[in-house]
Amino acid sequence: MPSASRFRFLVLVAVVTVVTLVPASARVAHAQVPDPEARATRGVHVAGGARAGDADATSLATNPAQLGLLPAGGLSLAEDFGKRDALLAGRGAGLFAAAPALHGGFGLSLSYVQASPRVDVQAHGTFQLGYALRIGRATSFGASWTHVWGSRWAGTETFDLGAAQRFGRYVALGLVVEDVGAPRAARAAAGLSRLWAGELVVRPLGTDRLELAVGASHVEGERWQWLVPRARIAGRLARGLRAFAVATSLPRGSELAFAGGADYQAELGLALDFDHLGLTVAGRGAFPGAGEAGGDGALVVRLEGERRPPLVEGSVVVRVRLEHLGDDRAFVALVRRLRALAFDPTVTAVLLHVESDGLGLGRVEELRDLVTALRARGKKVFAYGAFPATRDYYLATACDGIVMHPAGALALTGFSQTVTFYKRALDTIGVNVDLVRIAEFKGAMEPFVFYEQSGPVRENRNDLLDDVYKRLLAAIARARGTAAHPLDDAAARALVDRGLFSPEEARTAGLVDAVADDDEIEDYLKRALGRARVTLRDPDASPVSEAWPARRVVVVLADGTIVDGPSQHLPFGLGAAAGSDTLVEALEACRKDASVSAVVLRVNSPGGSAFASDVVARSIVKLRKSGKPVVVSMGDMAASGGYYIAAPGDVIFAEPSTVSGSIGIFAYKVDAQKLMATLGLGTETYRRGARADYMSPYRPWTPAEVKIASDKIRHLYDLFLTTVVEGRKSRGLTRARVDELGRGHIWTGAEALSLGLVDRMGGLSDAIDLAASLGHVPTNRDGFPPVAVLPHEPAGFAQLLGSLAAGSAAESELATLMRQRLAALGGPALRLLGPVLVGKGEGVEARIPYDLDLR
């Protein structure tokens, strides 16, 4: 048993022991009531109820601790149809509601129980409130309060305590103490003793396909011969259909359970699931050792926030919009959503609204991979848009069909990069930038020190454009050509050179399959799918019913410019800052958490602080040495400092157009001495030490200081090389070879694969699959293992501020306008200075140019 689980189990045992030693508020008579369900404070019988294992709203009645393990909220109606002279308790009806909240779960119920004279239960009502506190992912402690009205116990209030623990996917334990205070009613001859109950559940296969449970209950103060054992078996017969059987032995008189003359109870039932709706039906029987047997029926209707595999398959088309994906956290959620749709039997097709602002080519190719995966599992995928641009159309070419809005336009114009040079403007105002770099391809600061791009950097940019452009042409030719009318790269190039198309022109040219507005799209889908009726809906983001959580994969997001200190967002869409403190904290949490079996480092970063990159890389090495595999997934870009932190991973995934490499370092200092003089400002500096004002903005570096800065970045560059060489040993890269591939040179993912800088082509989905395999993490019904994302998303007001700052759907019109104006007036320069202002570094950077994005 893992140490964390052992600790939680010991806490659970300790709590139960303390409750045992707490004396009752008053001595009570011990009524010999062998049936644990026949208690005056209990509500309606719940068909198939369990004290351990899966949790839903009815768990409040069986074990309040189970509320802490609720996957989602729910509402249940339970009814038992027993006759008045039945031998079974719990006749009546009850309404249950529960929801996760405050690190646990709340629940309430209202029940009316009819009289059952043969088991000494009078008609009464109950109102129950409960709360459970979840500790970790698999431990919960709960309590409930119940008020009784009607019968001689009217006005009685009583409390129950419970504990629940899941030990991985295979074992669960539930312990309950009912009527903890041994309540005494004013009109009752005797009080109620505590009832102790427990259940141990075993899933031999690690899923709900087969579940075996044994339990027992005992009335405190009674003879141990009157221990009431209970056995339960449950299993999944088919998708959406589960069966269960429960048997209980009730001792009679002084006999033990199972002895001759003992009473028996049995329950046999079926649970039917229809997505968020469920129905449980059961038959109950009482078989006394002497006398006549009897029985009744029970049902539970469930409305759950959790989704269960449906008994009857639907036929729906899910509409997925690619909106507000600048934040990689949102992109991770999209990947998981599309992956789940591929495994959802109710989904026939996906309608992908392909227009998206903020996706680079690397993530577009990830979505193309997911579209391919959807189609491989028999789902049709259609692309729809009004004003698709080149990247949108590149994604659309992976789909079965492409539809345009009649009032839209297709801008298939190719890719471009525009570099803004600030050197002449800086000369005009009297500002100079001192720069040292390794090496000739490290062009991030060239716009501030040169009047035009240097030869090596210009050549590198053109090589990058050529590589991604040929992939675009090949995708168009492959997707839009037919056997009768093949389309080669030259024909595809001619279409791109034409560039702009109206919807009808795009259809005539064979670039789209249909033109339809929002009201007509359903008719197109009916024809394309060959169905008379199509249900079009948005994705259901509800949690899916899965196995109990055990080992898991954690995705650690390194999204944005790497800076020293905590992660944060820069305002007006100027980008995110991935702080080394935040990333190291997340990586350390993964190292110490026994439930984390593998880590996916998701890098979507142009680099940043060389020091911060080195700190994060060392933390990744430490995590790997602890025995946990680290798989790297590169997004749009993972270059310079982004590659620095990726290099120590076990396996590196990239997409063909991911911007990677750029192994290099630069340092700079701004000298505003002339500007100060122009403004009539003067400074006097008093120093002790020749280099005390080494980074002063009021003077340039001296030749000696330029050498000092060069030596400093050479040292950091050597650390960078060492990190890459140690991480890439499996690909046979030597120090000399890494230096040859480095020097600031930028490579696409396809080029990096051939050079040994990355290991495989693929996206986040592929990286999670491999991490699960390396960490021996079992998968769920959606084909994914249990996945968590770190660092945690800011909550509440902090999240709102982050949304405003990042330029998401919540941003104001003013924020949108300012972001657009800043981009037009030199966004790259502002984004360059932003991380320097928020970070704690000394201006030594491992970063690529901000204007490298392809438009």
Protein Blocks (a to p, Z undefined) as FASTA:
>chain_A
ZZklmmmmmmmmmmmmmmmmpccfbdcdddddfblklcfkbccddehiafehjddfklmm
momklmmmpfbdcddddddfbdfkbcbehiacdddddddeehiacddddddddddfknop
acdddddddddddehjlbccdddddddeejjkgoiacddddddddehjlbccddddehkl
opadfkbcbdcdddddddddddfkopakbccdddddddehiafklpccdddddddfbghi
acddddddddehjbcehiahiacdddddddddehjaccdddddddddfbdcddddddddd
dddfbdcddfbdcddddddddehklbmklmmmmmmmmmmmmmmmkbmbdcddfbdghiaf
klmmmmmmmmmmmmmnopacddddfbdcfklmmmmmmpmbdcddfkbccddebjaddddd
fklmmmmnopacddddddfklmklmmmmpcbdcfklmmmmmmmmmmmmmmmmmmmmmmmp
cfklccdfklmmmmmmnopacfklmmmnopafbdcdfklmmmmmmmmnopabdcdddddf
bdcdddddfddddddddedjddehjddddehhiapcddfklmmmmmmmmmmmmklmbdcd
ddddebjafklmmmmmmmmmmmmmnopacdddddfbcghjlmmmmmmpmbdcddfklcee
jiacddddddfklmmmmnopacddddedjklmmmpckbccdfklmmmmmmmmmmmmmmmm
mmmmmmmmmnopafklmmmmnnopacdfklmmmnopambecdfklmmmmmmmmnopacdf
kopacddddddddehjlmmmmmmmnopakbcfklmmmmmmmmmnopkmmmmmmmmmmmmb
eoiacdddfklpcZZ
